[in-house]
């Protein structure tokens, strides 16, 4: 069940453990998303007893879940990048190794204004490692592949002369407009809800610029980076859904002596005598509970929410005037369909939609039962789960999506039929759900990265204070997890002030 803001409000609640009045906590973590839970676990591994404060009634953040037509599904992120092996290593520590799964090998597609074509099976954010591969040639055409192949003979510096090269500028300069418009732009919109010209290349593909300089071409850089990645798919998930990671993290934190307290919004933070004073209210709507505000005291504080800049303004004065990118507002629409005609996975595991496709408002569609074998087994023959994503940076706010679920379902069904290339009728809809997310995908632009550097510098001036989350580390668990672990480990190592006498 979801509340009006799209967050999970039932199904994963954990009883709060009592705490003593006047107690001084080893550490408080504000925000119970994956970043906050990973940070709390790292603090617990260091021998501390962290208290996690989550505003909503269940932890997880954008890694949420909901039940649709009897199926327990991801309500937010549903896969993670395998690069670096960091998420897989965490899963192993949590006893989840046997639940890590890779997508079915159907490939993915892109829907363009003039038709549909496959995305490169060997690529990075849509950038092909081989412009002459049959799947690439089908989508780009011979002219597009020929232009992309010029990348191999261009000087390595082409596209990298800017102080902070953008992904769009790099791809356009080296491989041309067709690669950018037909492959990279739809992928970046689907993954980061942003435009390639607005994102720093190394923010969405860490190490890409250096790899281009080293390999002498963009295609060579992509091939080299893919070769260094773990064998198999570039993404993976968990049998049962990505949200099983949240349950495992929260359980591990509590098993190690920590507390995960939900329905507890943090409204203010102060610091006096080396101690953090965290004011919370009751009720997941933030309006306060019957007992009124409560002030918790902690020796260390980790903030894992994009609200950190405002929340910590009185603690770290240098944060004044800083504004991180809020990210696009995203709406996910899940449809469960009786549609045997989708058994053949006509568009593979999903479709990314380019701008300018007439009659389609979705930016992406995931054919979840084609992507995940465990879900196809749970759904049974002929029953399919498709999820459509709406919202990206720069979308016209003057044409909002329907708020009525029935009207939104009709829109999503039309979009699904258009991008899948299969007629679908309302009679085939068994169930539908709408989940909106805000501030989940900050645009990783050069300006945002500079602001994050300033935020980190300001926070570093306050002993025992740290910030974590996608808004500082970059989008995706492959970025969030190692940053949260390293940051929390550093906080745990900071000598804590002596606890003042309880009032």
N, C-alpha and C positions, 0 to 999 in steps of 0.2 A: 504493500500500500504506500502511496506517495502523498505528500502534503501538497498544498497549492503551489509551492516553489519547486516541486519536482524532486524533493529529497525523500529518501526512504524514512518512513516513520513507524514501521512495524516490521516484525519478523526477525530482528537481530538485536533487540534490546538486551542489555546485560544489567543485572542488579548492581546498583552502586554500592560500594563498600563504605561504611561509615568512617568519618574522620573526626578527630577530636578538635574541639574548639581551641584555638590558639596554636594548633599544630603548625610547625614549620616544615614544609615539604622539601625534600632533596632537590626536586625539579618539577616545574609545571610546564606542560606542553599545551599550547593553545592551538587547537585544531586536530581532529581525529581522522583526517584523511590518511592516505598511505604515507606521505612524508612525515606527518606527525607521529604515526604509529611506529614507523621505522626508527625515527629519532628516539622515541620513548623506549623502544626495545634496546637500542644501543646504550642508552643511559642505564637501563636495568642490567645489561651485560657488564657494565662497569661497577656494579654493586650498589647503584642508587635505586631509590623507590620513586619513580616518576608518577605524577598525576596528569592524566590526559583530560582536557576539557573540550568537549565537542558540543557545538550549539544544537545540532539536530539530534533526533532520537535514536540514531544509529551511527556508528562510525563508518568511514569509507570515503567521504568526499565524492569526487567524480567517479570513483569506482563503486558504484551503487548497484542495487539489484531490485527487481520487482517481479511479481508473478503475473503472467498473462496467459489466459486459457490453460491454467494448470501447469504451466512451464515456468520454472524459476530462471530468469534471464538477467543478463547484465543490463543495468539501466544507464550506464555511462561507458567508460572505456571497456573494451572487451578483448584486447590483446596487448602485448608488449614487445618492443624491439629486443632482439636477442643479442645485439652488439655488446661486446665486453663481457658477456656472461654474468653480469651482476645480478639480474633478477633471478636467473636460474640458480645462482649460488645461494641467494636468500631463500629461495624455495627449498633447496636442499637442507638448509639449516632448520627450516620449519617442518621438515618431513613431508614436503609436497612434491618431491621429485617425480614420483610415479603418476602424478596428476598433470604434469606439464605435457601439453599436446601441441602439435603444429597443425596449421590449416590443411585442408584437403588440397591436393595439387591440381586445382582447376584453373588457376590463374585469375586475374582480374581484368576488367575492361574500363574503357573510358568512353563516355557518350559525348560526341562532338556535334556542332550545329549541322554538319552534313552527314552524320551517321555514327556508327560505333566501331571501335577497334580495340584490340588487346593492349594492355600495358606491358612494358618489357618484363620478361621473366627474370632477366639478369639486369638489374638497374638499381638506382638509388634515388628515391623521391621522383621517380619518373625519368631520370636521366639514364639513357641506355649505355651499357658497357660496349655494345656492338651495334652501331647504327644500321648495319646491313642484316641484322637478324630478321628472319621472316616476320615475326610478330611486330617488330619495330617498323619494318618497311610497310606492312599492311596499314598501320595507323598514320605514318608520316607521308607515304607515297615515295616514289623514287626521287623526286626533287628534294623532299625533306631529308631523306637519308643521305643524299649526295652532299647537301649543305652541312649536315651534322658530321659527316666524315672529314670535312676540312679541319675539324678540331685537331686531328692528328698531325697536321703540318703547320699549325699556327704556333708562334712563339709561346712559351709557357706563361709569359707575363700577361698575355691577352686576357682581359676580363678580371684581372687581379690588381689593377693599378690604383683603384680607389683605396682610401684609408681603411674602410671596412667594406669589402666587396659584398654586394647583395647576391642572393641566389639567382634572382632574375637577370641581373646584369651579367653574371658569369655565364649562365646558360645561353643567353642571347648572343653574347660576343663570341662564344666558342662554337656553339652548335646551331644557332639560328632561331628564328621566330617560331618555326613549326614545332620544334622540340619543346620550346617554352610554352606555347599556347595549347598544343594538343596533348602533351604528356605532363610536364612539370606543373603548370598552373592548376590543373584539376587536382593533382595529387596534394599540392601544398594547401589548397583550399579545403580539401577533405580532411587532411591530417592536422593542419594548424589553423584553419579558418582564417587564412591570411593570403595576401598576394606575394608572389616571389620577389617582386621589386621592393617590398617592405621588410623583408627578413634578411638578416645577415647570414651569409652562406655557412659560416662555421657554427652559427647558433642552431641551425636545423640539421646540419651534417657536420658534426665536429671533426676537424682534421681535413676537410675537403680541400681547402685552399692550399695547405701544405702538400697534400697528395698531388694536386695538379702541378705544382712547381717541381715536385720530385719525379713524377711520371712523365711530365711534358705534355699532357693532354687531359681533358676532362674525362673522356671515355676510359683512358688508362687509369686515372685516379679512381673512378667508380669500380673498375674491375679489381684493382688492388685492394680497395676497402672491402669489397664483397669477399675476396679471397681470404682476408684476415678475420672475417666474421665466423661464428660457429657454423659447422656444417649444417646444411638443411635450410629451412625457411628463415627469412629475415625477421619474422615475427612468430610469436607463440602465444598460447593461452593456457588455461587450466580446465581440465575436465570438470564440468559443473559450473564454469564461469569464472571470470577474473576475480569476482568478489570473494571467492574462497580464500584468496590471499589476505583479505581484510580480516576475516574470521580467525585465520591462523595467527596473524600478527597480534590482534587484540588478546587472544587467548594466551599467547606466549608472554606478552607484557604482564598480564595479570598473574600468570604462573610464576613469574620472577619477582613478584611482590609489588608491581605497579597497579594502578587503578585507572580504568577507562570510564569516565563519567560523562554520560550523554545528557542531552536536554539542558545544557549549561552554557549559555552564551556569555562570553567575556565582554564587558562593556568599558573597562578602564584598566590601565596599568600605571602604577607609580613605583618609584624606587627611593627608599630612604634608608640610611644606615647600612648600605650595602645589601639590603633585602628588597625583593620584588613583592609588591602588594597588588594582587590581581582581584579585581571586583567582578563578580559574576551575578547573574540573575537566574531565576528559575523559569522554566518553560521554554520550549524550543522556538517559540515565536519571538523571544527576546523581550517580552512585555513585563517580565518579572513574575515571580511566584508569590505564594501566600506568605512566605517567610521574608520576602523583601531581598534586597541586595546582600551579598556575602563577600567578605574580603578574605582571600587566601594568601598566605605568605610562603615564599619560596626562595631558596638560595640561588637557584638557576632558573632561567626562563628561555624556552624555545618557542617561537611563534611560527606556526605553519599555516598561515592564512594570508591571502592577498591584502587583508585589512591591516597588516602589520604596520605599514607606514603611518597610518592615522592612529592606530592603537598605541604606538610607541613614541609618539611625538614628544610627550613629556618626559620620557626616559632617555631618549637619544636626541638632543636638540638639533643636531645636524640633519635630521630627517625633515625638518620644516621646509615646506615648499616643494618637496619631491613627489612626483606622481608616476607610478608605474603603469604600464599599459593595462587597461581593464579587460581586454579581450572581447571577442565577439559574443553576443548572446546566442546560444545554441538551443535548438529544439530537436529532440529525437522522437520519431514516431515509429512505434513497433506495430507491425501487422502480423497476425497469425492467420494463415490462409489455408483453405481446402483447395489445393491447386496441384493435382498430379502432373500438369503440364510443366511444372517447374522441377520435376524429378531429374531432368537431364542437365540441370544447372546451365541454362542457356547463356548466361553472362558470367559464368564462373562463380567465384566467391563474392563478387560485388562489382559495382560500377561507380566510378567517379565522374562527375558531370561538369563539363566546361561551361563557362559563362556563355550566354548567347544562345543556348538551346531553347528554341521556341516551345512554350507550353510545359516546361519543366522548371519547378522552383527548387527542388531538392538539389543539394550540392553533392550528395553521395548516397549510395544504397549498399547495404551489406546483406547479402543472401546468407543469413546465419546458419541455416540448416544445410547449405551447400558448403559453407566454410568449415564447420565443426562437425566431425563425425559423431561425437557424443550427443550433440543436440539433435541431429537427424534421427538417431536411434531413440531418443526420448520422445520426439515428436511423432514418430511412426510414419508409415507410407502415406504419401500424398499430402501430409500436413507440413506447411512451410512457414518459417519465420523470416521476415524481411524487416530491415530497420532503415529508415530514411532519416537523413540529417539535413537540417535547415539552419542557415545562418553563417555568415562569414564577414570579415572586416569589409566595410564599404557597402554592405547591402543597404538598399533604400528603406529607411525606417518608415517611410510614408505609406508602405504597403505591407502592413503587418499580417502575420499568419492568422488564420481563424483561431479563436480561443475555444470555440465550441468543438468538442471532440468529434462529433459526427461530421461536421464540415471539414475538419482537419483530416479525418480518416478518408473522406472522399478525395481530397486533394492528394494525399499520400498514395492512394490506390491508383489514381490517374498517373501520377509520376512513376510509380512502380511499373505499371504496364508499359509506359513509354520507354523507360530505360532498360527493362528486361526484354522488350520486344515480344511480349506475350499478352494477349487480351486477358483482362481480369475484371470481374464484376463484383458488385457489392454483396451479392449472395454468397460469395466465396470467403468473405471476411468473418472469421470465427470470433475474433477479439482484436481490440486495438488499445494502445496506451500512448500517452503523451508525457514526455519528461523534458522540462526546460532546465538549462544550466546557465549560470552566469559566472563570469570571471574564471572559467575553467581553462581557457586557452589564450593566454596573453600572447600578443603578436611579438615574436622575438626579433624586433627591429634593432638597428644600431642604437637608436635613442633609448630604447628600453634597456638594452644591455649596459649602456653608460649609467643609467639611473640605478640599475641593480648594483653596479660597482660602488656607486655613492652610498647606497643603502647599506651594503656590506661594510664599507669603511666606517660609516656612522655607528653601526651596531657594534663593530669591533672595539670601539672606544669604551663600551660598557662591559665590565667584567661579568661573565656568567650569562650573557645575553647572546642569542643567535636567532637567525631566521632560516627557514627551509621551505621547500615547496616548488612546484613547477614555475611559479612566477619569478623565482630567483635562479633555479638550476636549469630551466628549459623544460619543454613539454615532454611527457613520456616517462614511464617508469625507469627506463634505462638511464635517464638523466637524474630523475628524482631520487632514486634509491641510493646511489653512491654518494651523492651530495649530502643527503640527510644523515647517512651513516658517519661520514667524515666530520660533518659539522657537530653532530651530537657527541662524538668521541672527544672532540676538542673542548666542548663545554664541560663534559664530565671530568676532564683533566684539570679544569680550573679550580684552584683552591677556594672552598666556600667560606663565607664569613661565619663567625660564631653566631649561633641563634640567640636573639635577644630574649629576655624574660617574657613569658606569656603574660598578657594583661590580666 
